[in-house]
Amino acid sequence: IFSLKIYKMYNEFIIRNIIAQKTKDFRNKNNLEIDGLAQKLGVSVTEVIDIENSKSELNLDTLIKLTNTLGLTMDELFSVENADSDLEEVIRIYRSLDKKLQKSLKIIFRTLDSGSN
């Protein structure tokens, strides 16, 4: 069960980071300021900043606007190379931690997981 929770949190982390990176890349490639992208998406500047800092939980409407603005399909937006090797790296790092730190992380993950239910 714990490894499934780690996997779920890892996936959410990866997805947010993929979206953040692709959004930044698009903005930089097109010489757009944050407020310009916010205007194109119909969201606040703060929302774009949150997207680019992997802090935003996008609703479906904003996600669709983002894919349209970036000129990507949903598949292209969420595509990531080497996802399996990234997960293996996360697991390897976790296993390399001392037992006390592993236990602390388990408590944190359980607390986060119980707060989301």
N, C-alpha and C positions, 0 to 999 in steps of 0.2 A: 504494500500500500504506500509506504513512504517513497519508494522509487517512482511510483506513478505520480505522486504529488510533485516530486522534483521534476519529472518529465513535463507535467502540465505547466508548472511555473517557468521552466526552461523554454517551452514553446511560446508562451505568452511574451517572455523576455525577447526571444529571437524575433518574433513577429513585429513587436513594437520597434525593435532596432532596425529591422529590414525596412519598415515603412519610414522610419526616421531618416535612414541613410538615402533611400530613394527620393524622398522629398527634398532633402538638402542638395543632392546631386542635380535634381531637376531645376531647383531654384538657382543654383550656381551656374549651370549650363546655359540657362535662359536669362541670366543677369537680372533676376527678379529680387526685389527686396521682400522682406517678410510681409510687409503690409500689402504689396502687390499680389502675393500668393493668397493672402487672407481674403482679399477682395475677389479674386477668381473663384475661391472656394465658398465664399459667402459665410466665412467664420471670422472670429476676432483674431487680432494679432496674437493675443495670448494663446489661443488654440493652436495656431501654427507653431509658436514657440514650444508649446507642450508636445506637439507631434514630432518636431525635430529633436526634442530632448527625450523622446521615448516615454513621455509621461501621460499621453492622451489615450483614453479608451474611446476609439472612434465609434460613433453610431453608424448605422448602415448608410444613411443619407450622405454623411460626410465622406464615408469610405468610397461611395460611388462617385461623388464629385471629385475626390482625390484621384481616382483611377482615370476618370475622364480628362482631368486637367493634366495629369502626367502622361496621358496617351498610352496607358497600359491596360491590359485586361487584369482581372482579379488574379488569375494564375500567374501572370508576369509580376504583379505587385508582391505576391507572397512567395515567389520562387526564391530559393536559397540553394547555393551550391555547398556541398560538403556538410549538410545538416547532421548526417549520422556521425561523421567524424567530430563535429563540434560537440555533440552530445557525449560521445566517448571521452572527449577531452574534459568536459565538466565532471563526468563520473570519475575519471582518473584523478582530477584535482581533489575532488571530495574525498576519495579514498586515501589520498596522500596526507590529509589533515590528521592531526592528532585526535584521539578519541574524545577529548574534552570539547574541542571545537566542533567535531561532528555532532556531538550531543546537543550543543548550543544551537547549531543550525537546525537540527530536528525540532527543537522547541520553537524556534522562530517559524519554521514552515508550518508546524501544527497550529500555531497561533494565527498565522496568516490565513490558513485554510479554514479554520473554524470561524474566522471573521467574515469570510466570503460566503458562508452558507446561511 
